[in-house]
Amino acid sequence: MRAQSSATARTAKAVTPPHTSPTARPAGTDPRPRSGTALALLGVFCFSLTFPSTAWGLESFGPWSLVAVRGVLAAAVAGVFLLAQRVPLPERRHWAGLAVVGGGVVIGFPLLTTLALGTSSTAHAAVVVGLLPLTTATLAALRTGHRPSRTFWAAAVAGAAVVAAFTWQQSGGALATGDLYLFGALLVCAAGYTEGGRLAALMPGWQVVGWALVLCLPVTVAGSVVALSLEPVRWSLHGAVGLAWVAAGSTFLGLYVWYRGMAGIGVARASQLQLAQPLLTLVWSFWLLGEELTWAAPLAATGVLVCIAVTQRARG
């Protein structure tokens, strides 16, 4: 009897799957995709306020000084977190990727879009964000080798087309002089998102943001000194609030939750959540800046939400 029990125990041990524990989660209950989606959506919410906040900031600052000071303030917040957590320096192999993140989302995108907003409305500038998800997904596929399904690509292209048509209609069908800035911002931001999403799978997302901001600090400090000496500051409540949000909300908090979200659900899927960003931006522009909304907004919103749902359900 004892021998039979021993044999049974050995058999059970032999067939027990590896890495199995009494507390293991059943298949399909991994919370990471759900939490990753929530974090990415929070990032989209933060980013949707960037253009209206930038328009407010431009009431007090020139475009160059606004971008430079915003980078310095965001780096100060990031530095406090890095020092408080005693985070060691990233490995040397990660510095090139962090430089791409810094050049794309800390300096390039803010500067180019701020210059564009000098001649374009926030509604017109939203075309950049409308095309950004598709561009990011394309660069991510080239950079990481991940190949989403045809259903994903079809929904992504359809969503980009809906947003592009809507923003084109909002701008009256005319190209503004700032469009070259906007399309340049599209490319550098997509590169920064792609590289940041890759790094966020190797280190915590907030560290990716923090080190990218710190890496850009010599440029932003020097830029602040020069720009503030050339562009007079006219302090106002709107200007102060706008600067505070683009520094702490868009640049630090937004990128922090965004990169964490991309690490959880992948760059391509997270990028498609940004299809909702132009519509949110238009809502903020209506409430905060007094820009008009047309009857096309709810129709575009419905089409975008359908495309987002398809991209999130499509398997790679």
N, C-alpha and C positions, 0 to 999 in steps of 0.2 A: 504493500500500500504506500509506504514512504517512497519507494523507488518510483512508483507511478506518479506520485505528486511531484517529485523532483523532475521527472521527465516532462510533465505538463508545464511546470514553471519554466524549464529551459525552452520548450516550444513557444510559450507565450512571449518570452524574452526575445526569441529569434525573430518572431513576426511583428514585434512592436516597431512601428515606423520610427526612423531616426528623428531627433529634435522634437519628440512628442512629450508633452507634459500634461498633467491633469488640468492645468489652467490654460492650455492652448486654445486659441480662438477657432471656432468652426470656419470652414472655408466660406469666403465671401463676406466675412464680418470685419475685415481689416478696416479700422477707422481712418487710415491715412488718406485715401482718396477723398473722403467726405471733408475732412479737416483741411486738406490741401485746397479743395474748391472754395471753402469758406474763406480761407486766408487770401486766395487769389482775388475773390470778389471784394474783400475789404481793400485790397490794393487798388482795384479798379475804382472803388468809391473815392479813395484818397486822390488818385490821379485825375478823376473827373473834375475836381476842384482846382486843378493846376492852372488852366487857362484863365478862368475868372479871377483867381488870386493873383496871377501875373498881371492881368489888366489893372487890378487895384494897386499892385506894387509899382507899376509904371506911373502912377499918379504922383509918387514921391521920388522915385529913382529913375536914372537913365537905364537903358537895357543892359549895358555892360556892367555897371555897378550892381544892378539887381542880381544878375547871375553870379557875379563874383562873391558878393556878400552872402548870398544864399548858400553858396558852397562852403564858405568859411563857417557860418553858423551851424550848418548840418554836420560838418566835420567836428566841430566842438562838441556837439551832442554825442556823436559816435565815439569820439575820443574818451569821453567820460565813461561810457559803457564799457569800452575796451579796457580802460585802466581799472575800473571797479571790478571787472571779472578777471583781471590779470591774464588776459588772453595773450598767448605767445605770438610772435611774428609768424605770418604764413610761411609755408615752405617756398623755397625759391622757384620751384616749378609752377607755382600759382601766381607769381607776380605779373607775368605777361597777361594772363586772363583778367586779373584785377585792373590792369592798365586799360584793357579794352572796355571793361565795365565803367571805369572812371571817365574815359574819353567819350563814351557813348551816352551814358545816362546822367553823369554828374556835370559834365561840361558841354558836350556837343548838343544834345537834345534841348536842354534849357536855353542855351545861347541862341540856337537857330530859331526855336519857336518864339522866344522873346523878341528877337529882331523882326520876325514875321508879324507878330501882333502889333508892331508899330504901324503897319499899313493894312492889316487884315482884321476882320472881326473874329471873335472867338468861334462863331458858327462856321466861318470859312476855314479857320485853322483846324477845326475838328476833323477835316478830311484826312489829316495826317494819322490821327488815332484810328479813323475808320479803315485805313489801309494797313495799319501797323500789325494787326493780328496775322494777316495772310503773309506779310513779309517776314515776320518773326518765325512763323511755322516753316516757311521755306528755308530760311537760313538755319534753323534748328535741324531740319532734315539733312541739309548739306554738312553741317558741323558735327552732328552726333551720329549720323547714319540711321536714325530712327525713321521708319517709313510708315506714316499713318495710312489708313485705308482710303480707298477711292471715295467712300461715302463721306469721310471726314473732309477730304479735299473739295468735294462738290459743295458741301455745306459751307465750308470756309470761303470759297469763291463767291457763293451766293450771298453770304453775309456781307462780305466786302463790297459787293456790287450794290446791295441795298443801302449800305451806309454811304458809299460814294455818291450814289444817285440822290440820296436825301440831302447830303451836305452841298452837293452841286446845286440842287434846287434852292436850298436856303441862301446860297450866295448869289443867286440870280443868274447862274450859268456863266459867270465871268471869272477869269483867272486874275488874281491879285498879283501885285508886284512881289509879294513875299512868298510866292509859291516855290521858288527855287530854294529858299530857306526851309520851307516845310518839307519838301521832298528829300533834302539833305538830312533833315532831322529824322525823317522816317528810316533812312538807312542806318544811321549811326545808332539810333535807339534800338532797332531790331538786333544789331550786332551786340550791343550791351546787354540786352535781355537774354539773348541766346547764350552768351558766355557766362553771364551771371547765373542762369539756370543750371548750367553744367557745373559751375563751382559750388552752387548751393547743395548739390548732391554729395559733395566732398567735405564741406564744412558748414556750420550753421549759417542760415541765410543772413542773419543780422551781422555776422562777421564779414561776409562778402561785401555788404553795403558799407560797413564801418571802415574796412581797410581800403576800399575804393575811394571813399571820401578823404581818408587820411593821405592816401597816395597823391591825391589831387591838391592837397593843402598848399604846397609851395606855389602852384599856379594860381589858385584862388586868392591867396593872400596878396601876391604881387599884383594880380588883376584888380583887387579891391583898392589897393593903394593908388594905382594909376587911374582907375576909372573914377573913384570918388574925387580925385583932384581935378578931373576934367568935366564931370557931370554933376551939376549942383543938385543937392538934396533938398526937396521941399516936403517937409514932414507933414503927414496927415494920418488920420485914423485908418483910412482905407489902405494907405501905403504901408503902415506898420503891420496891420493884420495880414495883408497880402504877402509881405516878406516873411512873416512868422510862419504862415502856412506852407509856402513853397519850400522853406528851409526844413521845418520840423515835420510837417505833414506829408508833403509830396516826396521830398528827397530822402528823408530818413525813415519815417514810419511806413510810408507807401512802399518804398523799395524793400524794406525789411519783411513785411508780410507777403509782398509779391514774390520774392525769391523763395521764401519758405513754401508758398503755395506751388510754385513751379517745381520745387524739389519733390513735392508730394504727388503731383498728378502729371508732371512732364511739361516741357516748354510748349509743345504744340497745343495741347488741350488747354493749358492756362491762357495762352495767347488769345484763343478764341473768345474767352470771357470778356476781353476788351472790346468786342463788338458793341457792347452796351455802353461803353464809355462816351462816345460822341453824343448819344442821346441824353445821358446824364449831364454832360457838360452844357448842352443846350438848355436843360431845365435850370441849372445853376445860373446860366447867363441871363435867362428870363427873370429869375428872382433877384439876382444880385446886381446885374448890370442893366436891366430894363430892355434887353434885346427881345424881339418878337419871335413867337413860335407860330407855325402854320398848321393847317389841318393835317399835313403829311406826317407830323410827328408820331401820332399814335399808330398809323399804318406802318411806318418804318420800325417803330418799337416792336410791334407784333412780329414782323418779318425777321427782325434780328433775334428775338427770343426763340423763335422756331429754329433758326440756324444754330444758335448756341446749344439748344437741347440736342440737336442731331450730332454736333461735334463732340459733346460730352458723352454721348452714348456709343459713338462709333469706336470700334476697336482697331488698334494698330495692326 
